[in-house]
């Protein structure tokens, strides 16, 4: 089954309640929240207070993608704010095992994200204990980047890892749009994060159908 999780960062925050309602009306059940601290990546978005506000607006599954330093210090804040899946990055994170253990202990879904140049082998030891792996098909920090085709190999590799952990969801984030989504879903991934490729369309209902049918 093809699942699309819109990245709300590509929406209009001046009318966030209407944006979320429109996304829900499309039949979408997941929402991707890109949390950036301006240090781990060269951009700044929002923190747990905004996540808490979004939680009050929707019952959609909220994926909190933490592109931040000192992840261990903030995990519980994003869980308390209403995150359903907490995704931490492998890069510059010596506490990643502790991160995953704490997320699992709290009873929410755990995920690991990794950049295009991060070795796949560094993620494999965690496959049995996480619920989601997020393959970055761009370098994180900004919307609208071009899809990196070489990441398709990583997608196929982690789809194969579902034999080891059947509950594992394989997700892809970055540069996914009407021109690239077929290649992504052809690898067998479960979830595709789409930002401007959906929310930037003038007719989102038509675009959503096009993305699902591509």
C-alpha positions in Angstrom: 0.0 0.0 0.0 1.3 3.4 -0.9 1.3 5.9 2.0 2.1 9.6 1.5 3.0 11.7 4.6 3.0 15.4 3.8 5.7 17.6 5.2 3.9 20.4 6.9 6.9 22.7 6.5 5.8 23.1 2.9 2.4 24.4 4.0 1.2 27.9 4.9 1.7 28.4 8.7 -0.5 31.5 8.6 -3.5 29.2 8.2 -2.2 26.0 9.8 -5.6 24.8 11.0 -7.0 25.1 7.4 -4.0 23.4 6.0 -4.3 20.5 8.3 -8.0 20.2 7.6 -7.4 20.1 3.9 -4.8 17.4 4.3 -7.1 15.3 6.4 -9.9 15.8 3.8 -7.7 14.1 1.2 -7.8 10.9 3.3 -4.2 11.3 4.6 -3.5 9.7 7.9 0.1 10.7 8.6 1.8 14.1 8.9 5.6 14.7 8.8 7.0 17.4 11.1 10.5 18.6 10.2 12.1 19.9 13.4 15.3 21.8 12.7 17.4 23.7 15.2 19.6 25.8 12.9 22.7 23.9 14.2 22.4 20.3 13.2 21.2 21.6 9.8 21.5 25.1 8.4 17.8 26.0 8.9 15.4 26.7 11.7 11.8 25.6 11.8 9.9 24.9 15.0 10.0 23.2 18.4 7.7 21.2 20.7 5.2 24.1 21.3 4.3 24.0 17.6 4.1 20.2 17.7 1.7 20.5 20.7 -0.4 23.0 18.8 -0.6 20.7 15.7 -1.5 17.8 18.0 -4.6 19.7 19.2 -5.7 20.3 15.5 -5.5 16.7 14.3 -5.7 13.0 15.1 -3.3 12.1 12.3 -0.2 10.1 13.1 2.5 12.7 13.8 6.1 11.9 12.7 8.6 14.1 14.5 11.8 14.2 12.5 14.4 15.6 14.8 17.2 17.3 12.9 18.7 18.7 16.1 21.7 18.5 18.3 21.6 17.1 21.8 18.7 14.8 20.8 18.7 13.0 24.1 17.9 16.2 26.0 14.7 16.9 24.0 13.2 13.5 23.2 10.7 13.6 26.1 9.5 17.0 25.1 8.5 15.9 21.7 6.8 12.8 23.1 4.9 15.0 25.6 4.0 17.3 22.8 2.1 14.5 21.0 4.6 12.9 18.6 3.5 9.4 17.6 6.8 8.5 16.0 10.0 10.1 17.1 12.8 9.9 14.5 16.4 10.7 15.4 19.4 11.1 13.1 22.3 8.8 13.1 24.8 11.5 12.3 26.6 13.3 15.1 24.7 11.3 17.6 26.7 9.2 20.0 23.6 8.6 22.1 21.5 7.0 19.4 21.1 3.6 21.1 20.0 5.4 24.3 17.6 7.6 22.2 15.9 4.5 20.7 15.7 2.8 24.1 14.1 5.8 25.7 11.6 6.3 22.8 10.6 2.6 23.0 10.3 2.8 26.8 7.9 5.6 26.5 5.6 3.5 24.3 5.8 5.5 21.1 7.2 4.5 17.7 10.9 4.9 17.2 12.7 5.7 14.0 16.2 6.4 12.7 17.0 8.8 9.8 20.2 8.9 7.9 21.8 11.0 5.2 22.7 9.9 1.7 26.4 9.6 2.6 25.9 7.6 5.8 26.9 4.0 5.4 23.9 1.6 5.5 25.9 -0.8 7.7 25.8 1.8 10.5 22.0 1.5 10.6 21.6 -2.2 10.3 22.4 -3.0 13.9 19.3 -1.1 15.0 16.8 -2.7 12.5 15.3 -5.1 15.0 14.5 -2.5 17.7 13.0 0.4 15.6 9.6 0.9 14.0 10.7 3.1 11.1 13.8 3.9 9.0 13.9 7.2 7.2 16.1 7.3 4.2 17.1 10.8 3.3 17.1 11.2 -0.5 18.5 14.7 -0.1 20.8 16.3 2.4 18.5 17.7 5.1 17.9 21.3 5.8 15.9 22.8 3.0 12.7 22.1 1.0 12.7 21.7 -2.8 16.0 19.9 -3.3 16.6 17.5 -6.2 16.2 13.8 -5.5 19.5 11.8 -5.2 19.0 8.7 -7.4 21.7 6.7 -5.7 19.5 6.4 -2.6 17.2 4.0 -4.4 19.7 1.3 -3.5 19.3 2.1 0.2 15.6 1.8 -0.2 15.7 -1.6 -1.7 18.2 -2.7 1.0 15.9 -1.7 3.9 12.8 -3.2 2.2 14.8 -6.5 2.4 15.4 -5.8 6.1 11.6 -6.2 6.7 12.3 -10.0 6.6 14.2 -9.5 9.9 11.7 -7.0 11.4 8.3 -7.3 9.8 7.0 -4.3 11.7 9.6 -2.0 10.2 8.2 0.8 8.0 10.6 2.1 5.3 10.2 5.8 4.6 11.8 8.2 2.2 12.2 11.9 2.5 13.5 14.5 0.1 12.9 15.5 -3.5 9.9 13.2 -3.9 7.4 14.6 -6.4 5.3 13.6 -9.4 8.5 12.9 -11.4 10.3 10.7 -8.8 7.6 9.0 -6.7 7.1 6.0 -9.0 10.8 5.1 -8.7 10.5 5.4 -4.9 7.5 3.2 -4.6 8.8 0.7 -7.1 11.5 -0.2 -4.5 8.8 -1.4 -2.1 9.0 1.4 0.5 6.0 2.0 2.7 5.9 5.7 3.2 7.0 8.7 1.0 7.4 12.1 2.6 6.2 14.7 0.2 6.5 18.5 0.8 6.2 21.0 -2.0 5.4 18.2 -4.4 2.0 18.0 -2.8 1.4 21.1 -0.7 2.8 23.4 -3.4 0.2 22.2 -6.0 -2.6 24.5 -6.9 -5.0 21.5 -6.9 -3.9 19.3 -4.1 -6.7 16.8 -4.5 -5.7 16.1 -8.1 -2.0 16.1 -7.2 -2.5 13.6 -4.4 -4.3 11.2 -6.7 -1.5 11.6 -9.3 1.1 10.8 -6.7 -0.7 7.7 -5.5 -1.3 6.5 -9.1 2.1 7.4 -10.6 
